[in-house]
Amino acid sequence: MRNIRAVPTLFLIVFIDLVGFGLVIPLLPFYAVRFAASPQEVTALVAVYSLVQLVTAPLWGRLSDSIGRRPVLLASLSASVLAYLWLGSATALWMLFAARAFAGACAGNIAAAQAYIADVTGPEERARGMGLIGAAFGLGFMIGPALGGVLAGADPLTADLRTPAWVAAGLSLFALLGVALLLSESLPADRRVDTPPRGRVGAVIGVLRRPVLSRLILIFFLVILAVAGMQSVFAIWAMPQFGWGPRQVGYVFAYLGLISAILQGGLIGRLTRRFGEERLLLSGLALIAAGLLVLPFAHDMPVLGLALTGLALGMGLMQPSLNSLISRQARQEEQGEVMGVSQSVASLSRVLGPFAAGFSFAALGRNSPYFLGVLLVIIPLLLALKLPPVGATRVGEAEPFGREGGPAR
C-alpha cells in the first residue's frame, strides 16, 4: 500500500532543511572574507559543496536502495547539523572549506527524498510529488536568504556570521527529528537491493547506457547549466542595468522562488493530469529560453517582470516534470541510484554554470551570459521534442512500463 499521506510530511521536512541551507549560502563570501580569502578562494568555497556532492550523490542514492530511504535521510541530516556547527565555530579558512566539503559529501537527502516520492506515488501522481520537493526548494531559497540577511545584519564589517550557522544547525536538527518521529520507511525490505552499492562511475555509466534516460539527464544538465549561470551573474548585471544593490537582488530571487513554489506546490498535479509531463517539459523549456532572451532588453520594471515571470514559470513546469520522467525511467529497485545520478549531474552544472557565465560576462559583455543561456536551453528543447511518449519505452528502452511505474513483470 502506498503511503501517500507521508508526502506532505516529507515536504515539510525538506522545506525546513532547505531554509537552513538557503540561510548560509549568500553569506559564504562574507565568511571567507572574514579570514582574508582571495577572490579565487571565495568562489572555491561556494563551489566546494557541489564539487564533493558530484562524487557522493549517486552513492547515497544507491545506498538508499539497499538500506532504505529513512536511514539515509537520518544520516544526511545529522551530518548537516554537524557541518553547520563546524561552519559557525570555524577559526580558520581551512575549517570553512572542510565544513562545506563535509556537508557536500553527506548531502544525500534530496536524492533520498525524491526516491521516497517515487516509492509512494504512482506514475500519474509522480510529477505532483516531485513538484512538492521543488516547491520546498523554492520556498526554502526564498525564506532562507532573507532570514540570513536579517540575522547577520547590514554591515559587512560587523556582520554576525555565527548566529545564522547556529540557526541553520537548529533547523536541520528539527528536520532530523521530523524524520525520526514522523516519517515511516517507504521502501519495504523485499524491494531492497541486496548487492553492495556500485561506485559513482559505475552508476553514471549504467545510466548513460540507456538512450532515453541519458537524454533526460542531458536535458537536466544543460538547463541547470543555463539557469545556474544566469543566477550567478544577475547581481553584477543588475548593478549597472538598474543601479541595484543586494536588497533589490534579494527581492528578485524571493519572487522567483515564490512563483516557482506556488506552481510546483499547488498546480503541477492538475496540469500534469491534463497535459502530461512531456508537454509541460516542453512548455517550461520554452518559457526559460524566452525569459533569458528578454532579460538583456529589460531596461524598465515591466519588461524585467515579464522576463523573470517567464523564468520562474518555466522552472516551475520543467523541474518536476523532468524529475518525474527520470524517475519513471528507473526500475523500482534503483530509484535512489538514478535520482542520485541526476542530483550529481545538477551539481556539476552548478559548478560549471557560474564559471562559464563569468567568463562570458568578462570577455563578451554583461548580456552575453543570457544569450549563451538561450543557446544552452534550445538544445534541451530540441532533445525534448524527440522524446518518446510516456509508456512507449521505459527502462533500457526494452521493457514496457507497468501500472505502478516500474517495468512490467
SULSULMO-V825817 format. One record per residue. N is the residue number from 1. RES is the residue in one letter. PHI is phi in whole degrees, -180 to 180 (* if undefined). PSI is psi in degrees with one decimal (none if undefined). OMEGA is omega in degrees with one decimal (999 if undefined). Layout:
# SULSULMO-V825817
n = <N | N>
res = <RES | RES>
phi = <PHI | PHI>
psi = <PSI | PSI>
omega = <OMEGA | OMEGA>
This chain:
# SULSULMO-V825817
n = <1 | 2 | 3 | 4 | 5 | 6 | 7 | 8 | 9 | 10 | 11 | 12 | 13 | 14 | 15 | 16 | 17 | 18 | 19 | 20 | 21 | 22 | 23 | 24 | 25 | 26 | 27 | 28 | 29 | 30 | 31 | 32 | 33 | 34 | 35 | 36 | 37 | 38 | 39 | 40 | 41 | 42 | 43 | 44 | 45 | 46 | 47 | 48 | 49 | 50 | 51 | 52 | 53 | 54 | 55 | 56 | 57 | 58 | 59 | 60 | 61 | 62 | 63 | 64 | 65 | 66 | 67 | 68 | 69 | 70 | 71 | 72 | 73 | 74 | 75 | 76 | 77 | 78 | 79 | 80 | 81 | 82 | 83 | 84 | 85 | 86 | 87 | 88 | 89 | 90 | 91 | 92 | 93 | 94 | 95 | 96 | 97 | 98 | 99 | 100 | 101 | 102 | 103 | 104 | 105 | 106 | 107 | 108 | 109 | 110 | 111 | 112 | 113 | 114 | 115 | 116 | 117 | 118 | 119 | 120 | 121 | 122 | 123 | 124 | 125 | 126 | 127 | 128 | 129 | 130 | 131 | 132 | 133 | 134 | 135 | 136 | 137 | 138 | 139 | 140 | 141 | 142 | 143 | 144 | 145 | 146 | 147 | 148 | 149 | 150 | 151 | 152 | 153 | 154 | 155 | 156 | 157 | 158 | 159 | 160 | 161 | 162 | 163 | 164 | 165 | 166 | 167 | 168 | 169 | 170 | 171 | 172 | 173 | 174 | 175 | 176 | 177 | 178 | 179 | 180 | 181 | 182 | 183 | 184 | 185 | 186 | 187 | 188 | 189 | 190 | 191 | 192 | 193 | 194 | 195 | 196 | 197 | 198 | 199 | 200 | 201 | 202 | 203 | 204 | 205 | 206 | 207 | 208 | 209 | 210 | 211 | 212 | 213 | 214 | 215 | 216 | 217 | 218 | 219 | 220 | 221 | 222 | 223 | 224 | 225 | 226 | 227 | 228 | 229 | 230 | 231 | 232 | 233 | 234 | 235 | 236 | 237 | 238 | 239 | 240 | 241 | 242 | 243 | 244 | 245 | 246 | 247 | 248 | 249 | 250 | 251 | 252 | 253 | 254 | 255 | 256 | 257 | 258 | 259 | 260 | 261 | 262 | 263 | 264 | 265 | 266 | 267 | 268 | 269 | 270 | 271 | 272 | 273 | 274 | 275 | 276 | 277 | 278 | 279 | 280 | 281 | 282 | 283 | 284 | 285 | 286 | 287 | 288 | 289 | 290 | 291 | 292 | 293 | 294 | 295 | 296 | 297 | 298 | 299 | 300 | 301 | 302 | 303 | 304 | 305 | 306 | 307 | 308 | 309 | 310 | 311 | 312 | 313 | 314 | 315 | 316 | 317 | 318 | 319 | 320 | 321 | 322 | 323 | 324 | 325 | 326 | 327 | 328 | 329 | 330 | 331 | 332 | 333 | 334 | 335 | 336 | 337 | 338 | 339 | 340 | 341 | 342 | 343 | 344 | 345 | 346 | 347 | 348 | 349 | 350 | 351 | 352 | 353 | 354 | 355 | 356 | 357 | 358 | 359 | 360 | 361 | 362 | 363 | 364 | 365 | 366 | 367 | 368 | 369 | 370 | 371 | 372 | 373 | 374 | 375 | 376 | 377 | 378 | 379 | 380 | 381 | 382 | 383 | 384 | 385 | 386 | 387 | 388 | 389 | 390 | 391 | 392 | 393 | 394 | 395 | 396 | 397 | 398 | 399 | 400 | 401 | 402 | 403 | 404 | 405 | 406 | 407 | 408 | 409>
res = <M | R | N | I | R | A | V | P | T | L | F | L | I | V | F | I | D | L | V | G | F | G | L | V | I | P | L | L | P | F | Y | A | V | R | F | A | A | S | P | Q | E | V | T | A | L | V | A | V | Y | S | L | V | Q | L | V | T | A | P | L | W | G | R | L | S | D | S | I | G | R | R | P | V | L | L | A | S | L | S | A | S | V | L | A | Y | L | W | L | G | S | A | T | A | L | W | M | L | F | A | A | R | A | F | A | G | A | C | A | G | N | I | A | A | A | Q | A | Y | I | A | D | V | T | G | P | E | E | R | A | R | G | M | G | L | I | G | A | A | F | G | L | G | F | M | I | G | P | A | L | G | G | V | L | A | G | A | D | P | L | T | A | D | L | R | T | P | A | W | V | A | A | G | L | S | L | F | A | L | L | G | V | A | L | L | L | S | E | S | L | P | A | D | R | R | V | D | T | P | P | R | G | R | V | G | A | V | I | G | V | L | R | R | P | V | L | S | R | L | I | L | I | F | F | L | V | I | L | A | V | A | G | M | Q | S | V | F | A | I | W | A | M | P | Q | F | G | W | G | P | R | Q | V | G | Y | V | F | A | Y | L | G | L | I | S | A | I | L | Q | G | G | L | I | G | R | L | T | R | R | F | G | E | E | R | L | L | L | S | G | L | A | L | I | A | A | G | L | L | V | L | P | F | A | H | D | M | P | V | L | G | L | A | L | T | G | L | A | L | G | M | G | L | M | Q | P | S | L | N | S | L | I | S | R | Q | A | R | Q | E | E | Q | G | E | V | M | G | V | S | Q | S | V | A | S | L | S | R | V | L | G | P | F | A | A | G | F | S | F | A | A | L | G | R | N | S | P | Y | F | L | G | V | L | L | V | I | I | P | L | L | L | A | L | K | L | P | P | V | G | A | T | R | V | G | E | A | E | P | F | G | R | E | G | G | P | A | R>
phi = <* | -80 | -89 | -64 | -68 | -77 | -62 | -60 | -64 | -64 | -57 | -63 | -65 | -65 | -60 | -61 | -65 | -74 | -61 | -63 | -64 | -68 | -65 | -96 | -57 | -68 | -92 | -57 | -59 | -70 | -58 | -66 | -63 | -57 | -107 | 60 | -74 | -77 | -56 | -65 | -70 | -63 | -67 | -66 | -64 | -67 | -86 | -63 | -59 | -69 | -62 | -73 | -61 | -55 | -82 | -94 | -57 | -63 | -68 | -64 | -62 | -67 | -62 | -67 | -71 | -91 | -113 | 109 | -76 | -63 | -60 | -68 | -61 | -63 | -67 | -66 | -70 | -62 | -65 | -62 | -58 | -64 | -65 | -67 | -63 | -63 | -61 | -69 | -102 | -62 | -120 | -153 | -62 | -63 | -69 | -62 | -64 | -64 | -64 | -71 | -66 | -62 | -62 | -66 | -64 | -103 | -83 | -107 | -72 | -71 | -61 | -66 | -65 | -67 | -65 | -59 | -59 | -63 | -67 | -106 | -123 | -83 | -55 | -73 | -105 | -63 | -63 | -64 | -64 | -64 | -63 | -65 | -65 | -63 | -65 | -61 | -60 | -60 | -68 | -62 | -82 | -86 | -82 | -57 | -61 | -64 | -65 | -62 | -65 | -65 | -69 | -78 | 98 | -90 | -90 | -64 | -77 | -116 | -60 | -86 | -96 | -81 | -58 | -58 | -67 | -63 | -65 | -61 | -63 | -64 | -67 | -65 | -64 | -64 | -65 | -60 | -64 | -62 | -64 | -65 | -100 | -117 | -105 | -89 | -69 | -99 | -107 | -61 | -60 | -76 | -109 | -86 | -87 | -82 | -73 | -65 | -59 | -73 | -69 | -59 | -63 | -63 | -64 | -66 | -62 | -60 | -72 | -70 | -77 | -99 | -57 | -70 | -63 | -65 | -67 | -64 | -65 | -65 | -59 | -60 | -59 | -70 | -73 | -68 | -59 | -68 | -70 | -63 | -64 | -60 | -63 | -72 | -108 | -61 | -63 | -76 | -77 | -72 | -62 | -76 | -73 | -127 | 70 | -86 | -116 | -59 | -63 | -65 | -64 | -61 | -63 | -62 | -69 | -65 | -64 | -59 | -65 | -65 | -62 | -63 | -67 | -62 | -67 | -73 | -83 | -120 | -116 | -64 | -63 | -66 | -64 | -66 | -62 | -85 | -113 | 88 | -64 | -63 | -68 | -67 | -62 | -62 | -63 | -63 | -63 | -64 | -68 | -63 | -61 | -65 | -63 | -65 | -68 | -78 | -51 | -62 | -98 | -86 | -117 | -144 | -67 | -60 | -69 | -61 | -61 | -64 | -65 | -67 | -65 | -61 | -63 | -65 | -66 | -63 | -65 | -65 | -85 | -69 | -66 | -66 | -66 | -69 | -61 | -65 | -64 | -63 | -62 | -74 | -85 | -97 | -68 | -58 | -80 | -127 | -57 | -63 | -64 | -65 | -67 | -66 | -62 | -60 | -66 | -64 | -64 | -63 | -62 | -61 | -62 | -73 | -85 | -77 | -57 | -61 | -64 | -65 | -66 | -64 | -63 | -62 | -58 | -74 | -90 | -119 | 110 | -70 | -87 | -63 | -61 | -74 | -67 | -61 | -61 | -61 | -62 | -65 | -82 | -62 | -63 | -59 | -63 | -68 | -64 | -68 | -64 | -100 | -69 | -70 | -65 | -55 | 92 | -73 | -139 | -139 | -48 | 65 | 51 | -127 | -109 | -68 | -88 | -85 | -69 | -94 | 90 | -119 | -64 | -63 | -112>
psi = <134.9 | 129.8 | 64.0 | -24.5 | -14.2 | -15.8 | -47.6 | -36.5 | -43.9 | -40.2 | -46.9 | -41.1 | -46.9 | -40.1 | -47.1 | -43.9 | -40.0 | -24.8 | -45.2 | -39.8 | -47.4 | -22.3 | -40.1 | -20.2 | -50.2 | -15.8 | -9.1 | -42.7 | -35.0 | -37.3 | -47.2 | -44.3 | -31.7 | -27.9 | 27.1 | 40.0 | 147.6 | 165.1 | -38.2 | -38.2 | -32.6 | -48.9 | -34.4 | -36.9 | -39.4 | -35.5 | -20.2 | -33.8 | -51.2 | -33.4 | -44.9 | -39.2 | -32.1 | -37.3 | -40.7 | -21.6 | -45.5 | -32.6 | -42.2 | -41.6 | -44.2 | -36.8 | -37.2 | -26.7 | -24.2 | -42.7 | -6.5 | 161.0 | -38.1 | -46.3 | -37.0 | -42.1 | -42.8 | -45.0 | -42.5 | -42.8 | -35.0 | -42.1 | -35.9 | -43.0 | -49.0 | -39.6 | -41.8 | -38.8 | -40.6 | -43.2 | -45.1 | -26.0 | 8.2 | 137.3 | 4.9 | 158.2 | -38.1 | -29.7 | -34.6 | -46.2 | -41.8 | -42.1 | -43.5 | -37.3 | -40.6 | -43.3 | -43.3 | -37.8 | -30.3 | 12.9 | 74.3 | 6.3 | -37.3 | -44.2 | -41.1 | -38.8 | -41.0 | -39.0 | -36.9 | -45.7 | -43.1 | -33.3 | -37.0 | 3.8 | 148.0 | 171.2 | -38.7 | -16.0 | -5.0 | -46.0 | -38.3 | -42.3 | -44.5 | -32.4 | -34.9 | -37.5 | -41.9 | -38.3 | -38.4 | -40.0 | -51.6 | -46.9 | -38.8 | -42.5 | -7.1 | -46.9 | -40.0 | -56.0 | -37.9 | -43.4 | -39.4 | -40.4 | -39.7 | -44.0 | -36.8 | -32.3 | 171.3 | -24.6 | 115.0 | -23.8 | -30.6 | 15.7 | 139.3 | 101.4 | -8.2 | -45.1 | -44.8 | -38.0 | -40.5 | -42.5 | -41.6 | -40.4 | -41.8 | -37.7 | -41.3 | -37.3 | -39.7 | -42.4 | -38.8 | -44.4 | -34.8 | -43.5 | -45.6 | -36.6 | -27.7 | -20.8 | 122.2 | 161.9 | 138.2 | -15.8 | 105.1 | 154.6 | -34.2 | -6.7 | 7.7 | 155.4 | 127.9 | -27.2 | 150.0 | 154.8 | 139.9 | 159.2 | 168.7 | -44.4 | -43.2 | -40.2 | -44.4 | -44.4 | -40.5 | -37.7 | -43.8 | -14.8 | -10.7 | 117.3 | -49.0 | -45.1 | -42.0 | -33.6 | -40.5 | -41.1 | -39.3 | -40.9 | -46.0 | -46.0 | -48.3 | -40.3 | -38.0 | -33.8 | -45.3 | -44.4 | -40.9 | -37.8 | -44.2 | -46.5 | -36.1 | -27.6 | -1.4 | -41.5 | -46.0 | -17.7 | -40.4 | -24.9 | -53.5 | -27.2 | -41.1 | -3.4 | 30.7 | 156.9 | -168.3 | -36.1 | -48.4 | -38.7 | -39.8 | -39.7 | -38.7 | -47.1 | -31.4 | -40.3 | -44.8 | -43.9 | -39.2 | -48.8 | -45.3 | -39.6 | -41.5 | -43.7 | -48.0 | -33.8 | -27.1 | -25.1 | -21.3 | -33.1 | -47.7 | -40.4 | -38.8 | -43.3 | -32.2 | -40.9 | -22.8 | 155.1 | -37.5 | -44.0 | -38.4 | -37.1 | -47.1 | -43.7 | -42.6 | -44.8 | -40.5 | -40.2 | -38.8 | -45.8 | -42.8 | -42.1 | -43.6 | -36.4 | -36.2 | -29.8 | -47.2 | -21.1 | 8.8 | 107.2 | 1.7 | 168.5 | -38.5 | -43.7 | -41.6 | -43.7 | -38.7 | -45.1 | -45.5 | -37.8 | -40.7 | -42.3 | -45.9 | -44.7 | -39.4 | -45.5 | -38.1 | -30.9 | -40.2 | -49.1 | -51.5 | -33.7 | -43.9 | -42.3 | -38.4 | -44.8 | -40.2 | -45.2 | -38.8 | -12.1 | -10.3 | 143.4 | 157.8 | -37.9 | -0.6 | 19.3 | -46.0 | -43.9 | -46.7 | -43.7 | -30.8 | -41.8 | -41.3 | -45.5 | -34.9 | -42.9 | -40.8 | -37.9 | -42.2 | -40.8 | -39.8 | -17.5 | -47.4 | -34.5 | -52.4 | -37.2 | -45.0 | -43.4 | -40.2 | -42.1 | -45.7 | -42.1 | -45.9 | -36.4 | -33.7 | -2.4 | 161.0 | -20.3 | -14.5 | -34.4 | -29.7 | -39.7 | -38.4 | -40.8 | -38.6 | -45.1 | -40.3 | -33.0 | -28.0 | -36.5 | -50.4 | -34.4 | -42.3 | -39.4 | -39.1 | -28.5 | -24.4 | 7.7 | 139.8 | 152.6 | 156.7 | 131.9 | -15.8 | -46.2 | 150.5 | -141.8 | 121.5 | 11.1 | 38.3 | -36.2 | 138.1 | 152.5 | 136.8 | -179.2 | -26.7 | 13.3 | 3.6 | 173.0 | 141.4 | 137.5 | none>
omega = <-177.9 | -179.7 | -175.2 | -179.5 | 178.6 | -175.4 | 176.5 | 177.3 | 178.6 | 176.7 | -178.5 | -179.3 | 179.6 | 179.0 | -179.5 | 179.8 | -177.2 | 171.3 | 177.2 | 178.7 | 179.5 | -178.8 | -174.3 | -174.7 | -178.9 | -177.4 | -176.7 | 176.7 | 179.5 | 173.8 | -176.3 | -180.0 | 178.0 | 178.5 | 174.2 | 178.7 | 175.1 | 176.7 | 178.7 | 179.0 | 177.2 | -179.5 | 177.7 | 178.5 | 178.5 | -173.2 | -169.4 | 178.4 | -178.2 | 178.4 | -179.2 | 178.3 | 177.2 | -177.8 | -167.8 | -174.5 | 178.2 | -179.5 | 176.7 | 179.1 | 179.0 | 177.6 | 178.6 | 174.2 | -176.7 | -173.5 | -179.7 | -177.1 | -173.4 | 178.1 | 179.1 | 176.3 | 179.4 | -179.0 | -177.7 | 179.9 | 175.5 | 177.9 | 177.8 | 178.1 | -179.0 | -178.2 | 178.5 | 176.2 | 177.4 | 178.9 | -177.0 | -178.0 | -177.0 | 177.8 | 178.4 | -176.8 | -177.8 | 178.9 | 175.6 | 179.3 | -179.0 | -179.1 | -179.5 | 177.5 | 177.4 | 178.4 | 179.0 | -179.8 | -176.8 | -175.9 | 176.8 | -171.6 | -176.8 | 177.2 | 178.5 | 179.0 | 178.2 | 176.1 | 176.2 | 178.0 | 179.3 | 179.6 | -168.7 | 178.6 | 171.8 | -178.6 | -177.2 | 179.7 | -169.4 | -177.5 | 178.4 | 178.1 | 177.2 | 177.6 | 177.7 | 175.1 | 176.5 | 177.4 | 176.2 | 175.3 | -176.8 | -179.4 | 179.6 | -179.5 | 171.1 | -175.6 | -174.8 | -179.2 | 178.3 | 179.0 | 178.2 | 178.2 | 178.8 | -177.8 | -176.4 | -178.2 | -172.9 | -175.3 | -177.9 | -178.0 | -177.4 | -175.7 | 176.1 | -176.6 | 179.2 | -175.7 | 177.4 | 179.1 | 177.7 | -179.5 | 177.8 | 177.1 | 178.7 | 178.4 | 177.0 | 176.6 | 178.0 | 177.0 | 177.5 | 177.7 | 177.1 | 177.1 | -175.4 | -171.8 | -169.4 | -171.2 | 176.4 | 179.1 | -178.4 | -175.3 | 180.0 | -177.3 | -176.2 | 178.2 | -179.2 | -178.6 | -178.0 | -177.2 | 178.8 | -178.0 | 173.2 | 174.6 | -177.9 | -177.9 | 178.7 | 179.1 | -178.9 | 179.3 | 178.4 | 178.3 | -174.6 | 177.6 | -179.6 | -171.9 | -176.8 | -179.2 | 179.3 | 177.4 | 177.8 | 178.5 | 177.9 | 175.7 | 179.7 | -179.0 | -173.8 | -177.4 | 175.7 | 175.3 | -179.6 | -177.3 | 178.5 | 176.3 | 178.2 | -177.8 | -174.9 | -177.2 | -174.5 | -177.1 | -178.0 | 171.9 | -176.1 | -179.5 | 176.9 | -176.5 | -176.6 | -175.9 | -175.2 | 173.3 | -176.4 | -176.3 | -178.7 | 177.6 | 176.5 | 177.5 | -179.8 | -178.7 | 174.5 | 178.2 | 178.0 | -179.8 | -178.6 | -179.0 | -179.7 | -178.9 | 179.1 | -178.1 | -176.0 | -176.4 | -172.7 | -170.1 | -169.7 | 179.9 | 179.8 | 179.3 | 179.9 | 179.9 | -176.7 | -172.0 | -177.7 | -176.2 | -175.9 | 179.7 | 178.2 | 176.8 | 178.9 | 179.3 | 179.7 | 178.6 | 178.5 | 178.9 | 177.4 | 178.8 | 179.6 | 179.1 | 178.3 | -179.6 | -177.8 | -174.3 | -178.3 | -178.0 | -178.3 | 176.7 | 175.8 | -173.2 | 179.2 | -179.5 | 177.5 | 178.8 | 178.1 | -179.0 | -178.1 | 177.7 | 176.2 | 178.0 | -177.7 | 178.8 | 179.5 | 178.1 | -179.9 | 177.3 | -173.6 | -167.2 | 179.3 | 178.8 | -179.5 | 177.0 | 178.2 | 179.2 | 177.4 | -180.0 | -177.5 | 173.7 | -176.4 | 171.7 | -176.1 | -175.5 | 179.9 | -179.8 | -178.2 | -178.3 | -177.8 | 178.2 | 175.0 | 175.7 | 178.1 | 178.2 | 177.2 | 178.0 | 177.2 | 177.3 | 177.5 | 177.8 | -178.2 | 173.0 | -174.8 | -176.3 | 178.9 | 178.6 | -180.0 | 179.9 | 179.1 | 177.6 | 179.8 | 179.5 | -176.4 | -172.8 | -171.4 | 179.7 | -170.3 | 178.6 | -173.1 | 178.8 | -179.9 | 176.2 | 174.6 | 177.8 | 177.9 | 179.2 | -179.9 | -178.9 | 178.1 | 179.7 | 175.2 | 179.5 | 177.9 | 177.5 | -178.7 | 178.5 | -176.2 | 178.1 | 174.8 | 178.4 | 178.4 | 178.6 | -178.7 | 176.5 | -179.0 | -169.1 | -179.0 | -175.5 | -178.2 | -172.6 | 175.4 | -176.9 | 176.8 | -176.2 | -174.4 | 174.3 | 175.9 | 179.2 | 179.4 | -178.7 | 999>
